[in-house]
Each structure stands twice: as structure tokens, then as C-alpha cells.
Amino acid sequence: MSTNCAATQLIDDERTRVTRFDFQPGQDTGWHVHEFDYVITTLTDCHMRLEEPGGDTREVTIPAGTAYRREAGVSHNVINAGSEPMSFVEVELK
């Protein structure tokens, strides 16, 4: 079984890229750097482990229906640290 989550591209045009991410417990995104500013909206409660540059790791729980934004340049690996599947939609602002 792959350790990578399912990433489904919903929109990719000149202004935005919208991707749905679905994780089984323990699955991750793989290390990546965000090229654009982005907004995440959680579809489920998301119990995330974030691996960050320099070996830092932190865990956060983001309730279903919550949105947050970050700026381009964020580098991390996102892992489902919970015992249930988790999903969110990411909107990148080109």
C-alpha cells in the first residue's frame, strides 16, 4: 500500500489550482514546497502531524469545516496522525 494520500485535481486554470486530498491513517503528502499562497478547508476533522525543515515535527487538530491560509514557500510533509480517514481541499492562488 502506498504511503501517499490521494490528490484529486478539481480545477487548474490561470488563477487557481484546487486539489482535494484524502488520507487514510498514516498516509502523507510527501515532502513539498508550496509554490503559491494557499487556503485549506477541512472536510473532516484533521489530526495532522507536520514534518518541517530541520527535523521539527508538530501535531495539530483542525476541526471539520475550518479554513486557514498560508503564504508561498511553506515546506513540509503532512501526515494523517489520526485513526480515521481525513480530507481537505486546498485552493492555491496563482
Number of C-alpha atoms within 10 A of each C-alpha: 4 7 14 16 21 17 16 12 13 12 14 13 8 8 9 14 17 19 19 19 19 22 24 19 18 18 20 23 18 13 12 12 11 14 14 17 15 20 16 19 19 20 19 17 18 23 21 21 20 19 18 15 12 6 6 9 12 9 14 11 12 17 14 15 12 14 15 11 13 13 13 15 12 15 15 19 17 23 25 24 22 17 10 14 17 24 21 22 20 22 21 23 16 14
